[in-house]
Amino acid sequence: MSSPMRRQGEVVRLCSVGDIEPDSARRFDVGPHRIALIRVGDDFYAMGDRCSHADFSLSEGELYPDQLEIECWKHGSTFSLVSGEPCTLPATKPVPVYEVRVEGDDVMVVVP
């Protein structure tokens, strides 16, 4: 039995490590992907920048570093930075998450 072929995504550089302050978020557009890059301390997370409840930018919302969540500024739904799953209503669907790679001073994401 052969295993299904796994397609590797494209690795795209978003910024330098110092371009994003700790405990903050910033939006990047990569082709059709609108990505929120979030820095918590020295860790980076990337997720879709559109709230799954309504088309509002997650990178403009409140960041909760201790809970690893970000809040949609419009309706108050929070999303896990790790899984993209909604943690509070009204959102019920997850947002996509992207693999983040830090190589030297470069912060990169893997996009499908």
N, C-alpha and C positions, 0 to 999 in steps of 0.2 A: 504494500500500500504506500503510495507516495503522499507526502504532505503537501498541502496547498502552498502555492508560491506566495510569499509575503512581499508586498511591494514596499520598497523603502521610499520615504518622502524626500522632498528637496530640503536641504539645510540652507537657511537664509539668515544672514547677519542682520540683526535689528539695530544694535547700538553698542556702545562701550559700557562697561560695568559702571563707570562713574557718571554716565548720562542720566541715571535714574537714582534718585535719593532713596535711602532705606525707608521702608514703610510708605511707599507711594506706588502709583500706577501711571502708565502712559499708553496711549493708543498708537498702533502701527498698522498701516495698510500694506498687505503683501498680496498682490494680485487680487483675487476675489475674497481673500481672507481679511477680515477686520479683527485684529488681535489686541487684547489688553495684556501688556507685559507688566507684571506686578513684582515688586521687590519687597521681601520681608526680611529684614536684617541683611544677611549676605546670600539669601536664597531667592531664586527667581522662579516665577510661575507664569504660564501663558495660557490664555483661554480666549474663546470667542468674545468679542467686545459688544455683542448685541444681547440684551436681556431676552430670555426666551418667552417672556410674558408679553413684552412690547418692544419695539425697536428703539431702545435707549442705550446709551453708552455705559458700560459697566466701569470703564476706566475713570469716569467722572464721579463715581460713587464713593461712599465712605468705605475705607479699608479697616478691617478688624484683624490686626496681625496675630493676636493671641488665639483667635479662633480659626485662623487661615480662611477667612471669608471676606467677600466684597459685596457691598450692597448696591442695588440699582437705586439711583437717586430719585427716580420718578415714583415708583410704587412700593419701595421698601423690601423687595425680595432680596435675600442674601444667597450667595452661591459659594460652594466649596472651591478653594483655589486648587485643591488636589484632584478632585473628581469632576468638577463642573456641575455637580448635582445641586438643585435648589435646596436650601435649608429652611426657608420660610416662604409662605404664600405671599402674593398670589401666583408666583411662578410654580409650575409643576413639571416642566421639562428641563433637562440639563442643557448646558452650553458646552461646546466642544473644548477640550483641553489639548494642548500641544506640548510635545517634548521640548524642554529647554536644555541647551548645552552652553556652558561657559568654557571657552577655550582662550586662555590668556586673559586679555582684556575685552574679548568679543563675546557678546551675548547673542546666541543664535536660537532659532526655533526650527523644528522639522514640520513642514507643511505637506499635506497629502498631494 
